[in-house]
Amino acid sequence: MTRAYDPGIPPAPVVIDHDADPVHADAPVPDPLALAAEWLPAPGEDRMLMTVSTIGLDGVPDARTTMLSDFDGARFFFHTDAHSRKVAEIAANPAVALTLLWPGFTRQLVVQGTAQPSPREESDEAYRSRSFYLQQLAWQNTAEFARLPQVDRRAGWEEFLLAHGGPERPAFDPPERWAGFAVTPHRLVFWTSHPSAASRRLAYTRSGEEWETIALPG
Ligand SMILES: Cc1cc2nc3c(=O)[nH]c(=O)nc-3n(C[C@H](O)[C@H](O)[C@H](O)COP(=O)(O)O)c2cc1C
């Protein structure tokens, strides 16, 4: 069950052994995707939140928080409403940046890459793994619902719960508007703190089949 941004479920704290973090080691890990896999939650663990930055249709940067639904070892996935602003922006320009911040400010990962729609099969599966609350939210996150007065929004929410919730909360399909995106990175910047040493940053830039690595200040 995907557990992030569900007001009923607080996130679990993350404990990090700074000295064991490969970003502090003298020899950088050659493959940033392997490093990302080591840093990110394993399948079945709580999902992380991230800032998804896009280029606005007016050329002004745009940003918002989403859940990182999955990382498959090569691509970063998020899911959203096909009618949303970010989807229109990605359709016009698929260049995106993702910023992930770990609890306690222990780590930051910034990813620059290209977003592509993910297959329906993948997004359906991601929907099924979300909590009931998030599945309902996906259905009720419409422009029409947002314009209703609060009393009607509450009533609409209750009505949906009565129709679909019940004690067993059986699975139901995502709305047509449910859309998944997979981001293929060309640059990843890993930042990690240390309680008794300087923070450290490693930047990886894709160069053909290889990755170029550089240690950066800040
Ligand atoms: C903690 C948190 C988690 C969120 N997770 C998602 C998400 O996974 N997908 C999503 O579409 N919106 C999510 N949102 C809402 C987005 O931040 C944003 O308001 C919405 O997607 C509309 O963005 P847009 O108009 O820029 O496209 C989340 C918001 C917060 C605060």
The ligand as an ORCA input file, in Angstrom:
! r2SCAN-3c Opt
* xyz 0 1
  C       1.969     16.178      0.103
  C       1.340     16.320     -1.262
  C       1.290     15.229     -2.116
  C       0.704     15.340     -3.379
  N       0.736     14.265     -4.241
  C       0.249     14.421     -5.488
  C       0.380     13.371     -6.466
  O       0.951     12.299     -6.228
  N      -0.140     13.606     -7.698
  C      -0.749     14.784     -8.018
  O      -1.193     14.924     -9.154
  N      -0.866     15.786     -7.131
  C      -0.373     15.649     -5.882
  N      -0.467     16.682     -4.991
  C      -1.118     17.932     -5.413
  C      -0.125     18.740     -6.269
  O       0.845     19.382     -5.438
  C      -0.801     19.807     -7.139
  O      -1.536     20.698     -6.344
  C      -1.726     19.193     -8.184
  O      -1.146     18.033     -8.762
  C      -2.038     20.194     -9.283
  O      -0.825     20.637     -9.841
  P      -0.723     21.424    -11.235
  O      -1.920     22.324    -11.310
  O       0.547     22.198    -11.125
  O      -0.696     20.408    -12.308
  C       0.122     16.576     -3.747
  C       0.192     17.665     -2.886
  C       0.806     17.538     -1.668
  C       0.889     18.762     -0.772
*
